[in-house]
Amino acid sequence: MREGMQAQLAGLPGTPVMAETAALATLIEMVAELGTPIHVIGFRRRDRWRC
């Protein structure tokens, strides 16, 4: 769960947005190098989920 209001309400520390961004950037680089298709689920735009 991302850090923010929902994580606080659930009593969880949350995952920093930068951690998710770095993981996604790594995945995109691998896709570009290997030329393989991927399917990413659970991806949300930050500006939609401001807390």
Secondary structure in CASP SS format (residue, H / E / C, confidence):
PFRMAT SS
TARGET T0000
AUTHOR 0000-0000-0000
METHOD secondary structure of the structure
MODEL  1
M C 1.00
R E 1.00
E C 1.00
G C 1.00
M H 1.00
Q H 1.00
A H 1.00
Q H 1.00
L H 1.00
A H 1.00
G C 1.00
L C 1.00
P C 1.00
G C 1.00
T E 1.00
P C 1.00
V H 1.00
M H 1.00
A H 1.00
E H 1.00
T H 1.00
A H 1.00
A H 1.00
L H 1.00
A H 1.00
T H 1.00
L H 1.00
I H 1.00
E H 1.00
M H 1.00
V H 1.00
A H 1.00
E H 1.00
L H 1.00
G C 1.00
T C 1.00
P C 1.00
I C 1.00
H C 1.00
V C 1.00
I C 1.00
G C 1.00
F C 1.00
R C 1.00
R C 1.00
R H 1.00
D H 1.00
R H 1.00
W C 1.00
R C 1.00
C C 1.00
END
